Amino acid sequence: MDTTKPPETTSSTSDERTRRQVQTLVLRVVVVAVGLAGILWFGVRDASSDPIDSLLGDWRTVNNGTTIAYTEDGKWSSQHGWWGEEPFDRGSFTFDGETLTFFTDTGSRACEEGQIGVYRASIGEDEVTLELIDDPCHGRSSDFRGGMVRSP
């Protein structure tokens, strides 16, 4: 009976296990670092928030003080003192976080029925910057020159 022991492999097995653990740890650190960098670069955004929420409420145009009201049901209306108490322009709107599109309804005094106005919008807490993309309604496009501020 041979009583000689094979050479010790415990040390090499332990070294291999340690090397794998270090590689796994490094990989996890890299994944977390990349994720944090993405958050810092692009900002934290609540995936459940609708960009329209930031637009809801009353706004006043910087150019001439026209009041624009945006409602949760996707409707908008414009009002200014010289037109009386009733809105002079109304319709529906969509906003995807960047592009604000107005659809003009029947009965508008400023724009023709069916006219569509498209603007690039940047919304801050109390101001909206609008860049005209296309709007055949001269009244609306001139009102929006200069953007909007939140109405008190």
C-alpha positions in Angstrom: 0.0 0.0 0.0 1.3 3.3 -1.1 1.1 5.9 1.7 2.5 8.8 -0.3 0.2 11.8 -0.6 -0.4 13.6 -3.9 0.9 17.1 -4.0 -1.2 19.8 -2.2 -3.8 21.4 -4.5 -5.7 23.3 -1.8 -3.6 26.4 -2.3 -4.1 26.6 -6.1 -7.8 25.9 -5.7 -8.1 28.7 -3.1 -6.1 31.0 -5.4 -8.5 30.3 -8.3 -11.6 30.8 -6.1 -10.1 34.2 -4.9 -9.4 35.3 -8.4 -13.0 34.6 -9.5 -14.4 36.4 -6.5 -12.2 39.4 -7.3 -13.3 39.4 -11.0 -17.0 39.2 -10.0 -16.5 42.0 -7.5 -14.8 44.2 -10.2 -17.5 43.5 -12.7 -20.2 44.5 -10.2 -18.4 47.7 -9.3 -18.1 48.5 -13.1 -21.8 47.9 -13.6 -22.8 50.1 -10.7 -20.4 52.9 -11.8 -21.8 52.9 -15.3 -25.3 53.0 -13.9 -24.5 55.9 -11.6 -22.7 57.7 -14.5 -25.9 57.4 -16.6 -28.1 58.8 -13.9 -25.7 61.7 -13.4 -25.4 62.3 -17.1 -29.1 62.0 -18.1 -30.7 62.9 -14.8 -33.2 61.0 -12.7 -36.6 60.8 -14.3 -39.7 59.2 -12.9 -40.8 56.7 -15.6 -44.4 57.0 -14.4 -44.6 60.8 -14.9 -46.4 62.1 -18.0 -44.7 65.1 -19.6 -48.1 66.8 -20.0 -48.3 67.1 -16.2 -45.6 69.8 -16.3 -47.7 71.8 -18.7 -51.1 71.7 -17.0 -52.5 74.9 -15.6 -52.6 78.5 -16.6 -49.7 80.2 -18.5 -49.3 83.7 -19.8 -47.5 84.6 -23.0 -44.5 86.8 -22.6 -45.2 88.6 -25.9 -48.6 90.0 -25.1 -50.1 88.5 -21.9 -52.5 86.1 -23.5 -53.6 83.5 -21.0 -53.3 79.8 -22.2 -55.0 77.1 -20.0 -54.0 73.5 -20.4 -56.3 70.9 -18.9 -55.8 67.2 -17.9 -58.2 66.1 -20.7 -55.8 67.4 -23.3 -57.7 70.6 -24.0 -56.3 74.1 -24.3 -57.9 77.6 -24.6 -56.6 81.1 -25.0 -58.1 84.2 -23.5 -57.1 87.9 -23.5 -59.0 90.9 -22.2 -59.6 92.6 -25.6 -61.5 89.5 -26.8 -63.8 89.5 -23.8 -64.2 86.9 -21.1 -64.7 83.8 -23.3 -61.7 82.1 -24.8 -61.0 83.2 -28.3 -59.0 80.2 -29.4 -59.4 76.6 -28.2 -58.6 73.0 -29.1 -56.7 70.0 -28.1 -53.0 69.4 -27.6 -50.4 66.7 -27.3 -47.0 67.0 -25.6 -44.4 64.2 -25.7 -41.8 66.0 -23.5 -40.3 67.9 -26.5 -42.9 68.6 -29.2 -46.0 70.5 -28.3 -48.8 70.2 -30.9 -52.0 72.3 -31.0 -55.1 71.3 -32.8 -57.6 74.1 -33.4 -61.3 73.4 -32.8 -64.4 74.9 -34.3 -65.4 78.3 -33.2 -61.9 79.8 -32.8 -61.6 83.5 -33.6 -57.8 83.5 -33.9 -57.1 80.4 -36.0 -59.0 78.5 -38.6 -60.7 75.2 -37.7 -58.3 72.3 -38.1 -55.1 74.3 -38.1 -52.3 72.5 -36.4 -49.4 74.3 -34.7 -46.2 72.5 -33.9 -43.6 73.8 -31.5 -40.5 72.5 -29.8 -41.1 73.2 -26.1 -38.7 73.3 -23.2 -40.6 73.4 -19.9 -39.1 74.8 -16.7 -40.8 75.1 -13.4 -42.3 78.5 -14.2 -41.5 79.1 -17.8 -41.9 77.6 -21.2 -39.5 78.3 -24.1 -41.2 77.7 -27.5 -39.5 77.3 -30.9 -41.8 77.4 -33.9 -41.6 74.3 -36.1 -44.8 74.9 -38.1 -48.0 76.9 -37.5 -50.1 78.4 -40.2 -52.0 80.4 -37.6 -50.3 83.7 -37.5 -52.1 84.9 -34.3 -51.0 81.9 -32.3 -47.4 81.9 -33.6 -47.0 85.6 -32.8 -48.6 85.1 -29.3 -46.1 82.4 -28.5 -43.0 84.4 -29.6 -41.1 84.9 -26.4 -42.5 81.8 -24.7 -44.8 81.6 -21.6 -44.6 82.1 -17.9 -46.7 80.4 -15.3 -49.8 82.5 -14.5 -50.2 83.4 -10.8 
